[in-house]
């Protein structure tokens, strides 16, 4: 985490988040480190579909057709976040942390992480198996931070 903040600071980059299933854990992880104020711009916890639609301007038809936990929704979240935040790097997270809410098509532990740096967008589909809610959330934050680190180097 310290490495990421130093790297973002050195490159004069700002970062913003739009989180769903992690409920602010990613923002908390970065703001718990001294120096975060130099790089951290803003974060939204858009937990409900309504928040994704109202705050992040995700088209309700995307959620209706693909669901909130989808590549399409994650992509819309990160694209719209970048417009709102004007940050250099934007991260969106949407998934099913469980223990309930999973289906055969979308099991508990399914998470999409979007990272947008400049014009480049990477949507990462993860399945964190055999984990409880808290460990799925923590694993998601770790994965998101690793993806950001990779995108920043």
GULONU-165500 format. One line per field, with one value per residue: residue in one letter; x, y, z of N, C-alpha, C in turn. Coordinates in steps of 0.05 Angstrom, whole numbers. Atoms other than C-alpha are relative to their C-alpha. Example, Ala and Ser with C-alpha at 12.3 -4.5 7.8 and 13.67 -1.06 7.14 Angstrom:
REM residues 2
resn	c(A | S)
neast	c(18 | -16)
nnorth	c(-24 | -24)
nup	c(0 | -1)
caeast	c(246 | 273)
canorth	c(-90 | -21)
caup	c(156 | 143)
ceast	c(18 | -15)
cnorth	c(24 | 22)
cup	c(0 | 14)
//
This chain:
REM residues 153
resn	c(X | X | X | X | X | X | X | X | X | X | X | X | X | X | X | X | X | X | X | X | X | X | X | X | X | X | X | X | X | X | X | X | X | X | X | X | X | X | X | X | X | X | X | X | X | X | X | X | X | X | X | X | X | X | X | X | X | X | X | X | X | X | X | X | X | X | X | X | X | X | X | X | X | X | X | X | X | X | X | X | X | X | X | X | X | X | X | X | X | X | X | X | X | X | X | X | X | X | X | X | X | X | X | X | X | X | X | X | X | X | X | X | X | X | X | X | X | X | X | X | X | X | X | X | X | X | X | X | X | X | X | X | X | X | X | X | X | X | X | X | X | X | X | X | X | X | X | X | X | X | X | X | X)
neast	c(17 | -19 | -13 | 19 | 3 | -25 | 0 | 20 | -10 | -23 | 10 | 20 | 26 | 22 | 16 | 28 | 13 | 29 | 2 | 26 | -1 | -21 | 11 | -18 | -25 | -23 | -5 | -11 | -27 | -18 | -1 | -13 | -28 | -9 | -7 | 22 | 13 | -13 | 8 | 28 | 18 | 27 | 10 | 29 | 9 | 26 | 7 | 26 | 2 | 9 | -24 | -15 | 14 | 2 | -26 | -20 | 13 | 1 | 26 | 16 | 3 | -23 | 6 | 23 | -7 | -23 | -3 | -19 | -25 | -5 | -21 | 11 | 5 | -26 | -11 | 15 | -7 | -27 | 0 | 15 | -16 | -22 | 11 | 7 | -23 | -23 | -25 | -16 | 6 | 26 | 4 | 27 | 3 | 27 | -2 | 17 | -17 | 13 | 2 | 23 | 1 | -12 | 15 | -17 | -13 | -15 | -4 | -13 | -29 | -4 | -5 | -12 | -16 | -7 | -21 | -3 | -22 | 1 | 22 | -1 | 18 | -4 | 20 | -10 | 20 | -12 | 18 | -13 | 14 | -4 | -7 | 23 | 5 | -22 | -25 | 6 | -4 | -28 | -14 | 7 | -17 | -28 | -1 | 3 | -25 | -20 | 6 | -7 | -29 | -9 | 8 | -14 | -29)
nnorth	c(-24 | -22 | 0 | -12 | -28 | -12 | 1 | -20 | -26 | -5 | -5 | -22 | 12 | 1 | 25 | -1 | 26 | 4 | 26 | 11 | 22 | -5 | -19 | -21 | 12 | -9 | -28 | 2 | 11 | -21 | -24 | 8 | -4 | -28 | -10 | 6 | -25 | -9 | 16 | 10 | -20 | 5 | 27 | 4 | 27 | 2 | 27 | 8 | -5 | -28 | -17 | 3 | -14 | -28 | -13 | 6 | -2 | 26 | 3 | 20 | 23 | 17 | 16 | 17 | 21 | 16 | 2 | -18 | 15 | 8 | -14 | -24 | -20 | -8 | -18 | -26 | -13 | -12 | -22 | -23 | -11 | -16 | -25 | -14 | -5 | -12 | 12 | 14 | 28 | 5 | 28 | 7 | 27 | 10 | 29 | 13 | 7 | 22 | 28 | 5 | -17 | 13 | 18 | 17 | -17 | -21 | 11 | -17 | -3 | -12 | -28 | -14 | -23 | -16 | -20 | -17 | -19 | -14 | 11 | 29 | 12 | 28 | 11 | 26 | 18 | 17 | 17 | 6 | 24 | 11 | -21 | -14 | -27 | -18 | 7 | -7 | -29 | -5 | 10 | -19 | -24 | 7 | 4 | -26 | -15 | 12 | -8 | -29 | 0 | 9 | -21 | -24 | 4)
nup	c(0 | -2 | 26 | 18 | -5 | 9 | 29 | 9 | -7 | 18 | 27 | -2 | 9 | -20 | 3 | -11 | -1 | -2 | -12 | -7 | -20 | -20 | -19 | -10 | -10 | 17 | -8 | -27 | 2 | 10 | -18 | -26 | 4 | 0 | 27 | 19 | 8 | 24 | 23 | -1 | 8 | -11 | 1 | -3 | -6 | 14 | -7 | 12 | 29 | 1 | -3 | 25 | 21 | -7 | -5 | 21 | 26 | 15 | 14 | -13 | 18 | -4 | -24 | 7 | 19 | -7 | -29 | -12 | -1 | 27 | 14 | 12 | -22 | -11 | 20 | -2 | -26 | 1 | 20 | -10 | -23 | 10 | 9 | -24 | -17 | 14 | -10 | 20 | -3 | -12 | -6 | -8 | -10 | -4 | -3 | -20 | -23 | -15 | 7 | 18 | 24 | 23 | 17 | 16 | 19 | -14 | -27 | -21 | 5 | 27 | -3 | 23 | -8 | 24 | -3 | 24 | -1 | 26 | 17 | -2 | -20 | -5 | -17 | -9 | -12 | -20 | -16 | -26 | -9 | -27 | -19 | -12 | 9 | -7 | 16 | 28 | 2 | -3 | 24 | 21 | -4 | 7 | 29 | 11 | -5 | 18 | 28 | 2 | 0 | 26 | 20 | -6 | 5)
caeast	c(0 | 56 | 90 | 27 | 20 | 94 | 87 | 24 | 56 | 120 | 79 | 32 | -30 | -97 | -141 | -216 | -261 | -332 | -345 | -404 | -392 | -330 | -370 | -314 | -259 | -215 | -221 | -207 | -146 | -115 | -134 | -104 | -35 | 1 | 8 | -57 | -83 | -33 | -63 | -133 | -188 | -257 | -295 | -368 | -400 | -455 | -482 | -553 | -573 | -607 | -541 | -506 | -559 | -566 | -494 | -453 | -504 | -502 | -558 | -614 | -620 | -550 | -570 | -636 | -604 | -538 | -546 | -507 | -454 | -431 | -374 | -420 | -441 | -369 | -347 | -402 | -385 | -311 | -323 | -374 | -331 | -274 | -319 | -343 | -277 | -228 | -176 | -120 | -137 | -207 | -228 | -297 | -317 | -382 | -393 | -427 | -393 | -445 | -460 | -526 | -543 | -506 | -535 | -508 | -491 | -466 | -438 | -418 | -347 | -358 | -328 | -313 | -258 | -251 | -189 | -186 | -122 | -125 | -164 | -145 | -197 | -185 | -244 | -221 | -269 | -251 | -282 | -260 | -281 | -291 | -286 | -332 | -359 | -302 | -247 | -281 | -281 | -209 | -186 | -222 | -186 | -119 | -133 | -156 | -93 | -49 | -85 | -75 | -2 | 7 | -30 | 12 | 82)
canorth	c(0 | 47 | 29 | 48 | 115 | 131 | 111 | 153 | 212 | 207 | 205 | 260 | 215 | 220 | 159 | 151 | 92 | 68 | 9 | -37 | -104 | -78 | -22 | 28 | -21 | 0 | 74 | 56 | 16 | 74 | 129 | 89 | 104 | 170 | 211 | 187 | 258 | 272 | 219 | 201 | 241 | 212 | 149 | 128 | 69 | 54 | -7 | -6 | -8 | 59 | 90 | 62 | 93 | 160 | 174 | 139 | 148 | 74 | 64 | 26 | -18 | -44 | -67 | -94 | -134 | -157 | -146 | -102 | -156 | -158 | -137 | -86 | -53 | -52 | -19 | 34 | 47 | 60 | 101 | 146 | 152 | 178 | 232 | 252 | 248 | 273 | 228 | 196 | 127 | 103 | 37 | 5 | -57 | -97 | -167 | -217 | -222 | -271 | -311 | -305 | -275 | -323 | -363 | -417 | -365 | -314 | -350 | -319 | -294 | -268 | -199 | -151 | -100 | -44 | -1 | 58 | 96 | 148 | 117 | 46 | 4 | -64 | -104 | -163 | -220 | -256 | -315 | -319 | -390 | -420 | -355 | -318 | -248 | -212 | -252 | -241 | -166 | -166 | -209 | -161 | -101 | -136 | -155 | -84 | -53 | -102 | -85 | -10 | -22 | -59 | -5 | 49 | 20)
caup	c(0 | 19 | -47 | -86 | -52 | -64 | -137 | -147 | -112 | -153 | -218 | -193 | -204 | -169 | -156 | -144 | -127 | -137 | -91 | -83 | -48 | -11 | 21 | 27 | 47 | -12 | 6 | 79 | 60 | 22 | 71 | 129 | 100 | 113 | 50 | 19 | 16 | -40 | -85 | -62 | -95 | -78 | -66 | -74 | -41 | -91 | -58 | -85 | -158 | -146 | -124 | -185 | -229 | -192 | -170 | -224 | -280 | -298 | -349 | -315 | -377 | -365 | -295 | -321 | -377 | -347 | -272 | -224 | -218 | -290 | -336 | -368 | -302 | -276 | -341 | -338 | -265 | -279 | -343 | -309 | -246 | -288 | -317 | -247 | -211 | -264 | -230 | -270 | -244 | -229 | -198 | -195 | -157 | -160 | -136 | -90 | -22 | 7 | 44 | 7 | -61 | -106 | -163 | -209 | -261 | -210 | -149 | -83 | -92 | -163 | -167 | -224 | -215 | -266 | -272 | -319 | -330 | -384 | -441 | -423 | -386 | -356 | -328 | -286 | -269 | -205 | -169 | -96 | -77 | -8 | 29 | 76 | 66 | 101 | 65 | -3 | 11 | 34 | -25 | -72 | -42 | -48 | -121 | -137 | -107 | -146 | -211 | -197 | -181 | -246 | -286 | -254 | -267)
ceast	c(18 | 14 | -18 | -2 | 25 | 1 | -19 | 9 | 22 | -10 | -22 | -28 | -20 | -17 | -27 | -12 | -30 | -3 | -28 | 4 | 22 | -8 | 18 | 27 | 25 | 8 | 13 | 29 | 20 | 2 | 13 | 31 | 6 | 8 | -22 | -13 | 12 | -11 | -30 | -19 | -28 | -7 | -31 | -4 | -28 | -9 | -26 | 0 | -8 | 23 | 17 | -12 | 1 | 27 | 19 | -12 | 3 | -28 | -15 | -4 | 24 | -5 | -23 | 8 | 22 | 3 | 21 | 28 | 5 | 24 | -10 | -5 | 26 | 13 | -14 | 7 | 27 | 2 | -13 | 15 | 22 | -9 | -6 | 24 | 23 | 27 | 14 | -6 | -26 | -4 | -29 | 0 | -30 | 2 | -20 | 18 | -13 | -6 | -24 | 2 | 11 | -20 | 20 | 17 | 19 | 4 | 11 | 30 | 6 | 2 | 12 | 14 | 7 | 21 | 3 | 22 | 3 | -23 | -1 | -17 | 5 | -23 | 9 | -23 | 15 | -21 | 16 | -16 | 6 | 8 | -26 | -1 | 24 | 25 | -4 | 5 | 29 | 16 | -5 | 16 | 29 | 4 | -2 | 26 | 22 | -5 | 8 | 30 | 11 | -6 | 17 | 30 | 7)
cnorth	c(25 | 4 | 14 | 30 | 15 | 2 | 21 | 28 | 8 | 7 | 21 | -9 | 1 | -25 | 4 | -28 | 2 | -29 | -9 | -21 | 4 | 22 | 21 | -11 | 9 | 28 | 0 | -10 | 21 | 24 | -7 | 4 | 30 | 8 | -5 | 25 | 12 | -13 | -7 | 23 | -3 | -29 | 0 | -28 | -1 | -28 | -9 | 6 | 29 | 19 | -1 | 17 | 31 | 14 | -4 | 2 | -25 | -2 | -23 | -25 | -19 | -19 | -19 | -24 | -18 | -4 | 19 | -13 | -11 | 17 | 27 | 22 | 11 | 20 | 27 | 15 | 15 | 22 | 25 | 12 | 18 | 27 | 18 | 9 | 16 | -11 | -14 | -30 | -3 | -30 | -4 | -29 | -7 | -30 | -11 | -11 | -22 | 7 | -7 | 17 | -12 | -17 | -18 | 16 | 21 | -9 | 20 | -1 | 11 | 30 | 10 | 25 | 15 | 21 | 16 | 20 | 12 | -11 | -31 | -11 | -30 | -9 | -28 | -15 | -19 | -18 | -9 | -23 | -7 | 20 | 12 | 29 | 18 | -7 | 6 | 30 | 7 | -9 | 19 | 25 | -5 | -2 | 28 | 17 | -11 | 8 | 30 | 3 | -7 | 21 | 25 | -1 | 6)
cup	c(0 | -27 | -21 | 4 | -8 | -30 | -12 | 5 | -19 | -28 | -1 | -11 | 23 | -6 | 13 | -2 | -1 | 9 | 4 | 22 | 21 | 19 | 12 | 10 | -16 | 8 | 28 | 0 | -9 | 19 | 27 | -2 | -1 | -28 | -21 | -11 | -26 | -25 | -1 | -5 | 13 | -2 | 4 | 9 | -12 | 2 | -13 | -30 | -4 | 1 | -25 | -22 | 5 | 2 | -23 | -28 | -17 | -12 | 13 | -17 | 1 | 24 | -5 | -17 | 10 | 31 | 10 | 2 | -28 | -11 | -9 | 21 | 11 | -19 | 0 | 25 | -3 | -21 | 11 | 24 | -10 | -10 | 25 | 15 | -13 | 10 | -23 | -1 | 14 | 3 | 7 | 8 | 3 | 2 | 21 | 22 | 17 | 28 | -18 | -25 | -25 | -15 | -15 | -20 | 13 | 29 | 20 | -5 | -28 | 3 | -26 | 10 | -26 | 8 | -26 | 5 | -27 | -16 | 2 | 23 | 1 | 19 | 7 | 14 | 19 | 13 | 25 | 12 | 29 | 20 | 11 | -9 | 4 | -17 | -30 | -3 | 1 | -25 | -24 | 2 | -8 | -30 | -14 | 2 | -18 | -29 | -4 | -1 | -27 | -22 | 2 | -8 | -29)
//
